[in-house]
Amino acid sequence: MVSMSEIINIKILYFAFIKELTGVRSDKMKLPYGSTIHNLLTNILDIYPQINNLLKSIKVSVNYKVVDTDTILKDGDEVALLPPISGG
C-alpha cells in the first residue's frame, strides 16, 4: 500500500519559447503522492511566474501523451510543456 505522505519525482521538459522564458531546458521536481498536472503547473508558476500568460495556450504531455490538468502523476513521469502548434 502506498503512503499518502510518499513523494514522487517528476522530470519537466520545456520547449521553444517556454524554454526561452524559463531559461532552462528541464527541471526535476518532488511532489506529494496523488499530485495532478494542475498541482505541478502551480509549482512551476511559483518558480517561473513569467510563463503565467502562456498556460492557457500550451499543451502538457506525460510520457509522450497529451493529457488534461486533472491527470494524476506517478513517480518517474516525464512531463513536457509544449507550445501551441501553428500551421500555415
Secondary structure, DSSP 8 states (H G I E B T S, - for coil): ---TT-EEEEEEEE-HHHHHHHS-SEEEEEEETT-BHHHHHHHHHHH-GGGGGGTTT-EEEETTEEE-TT-B--TT-EEEEE------
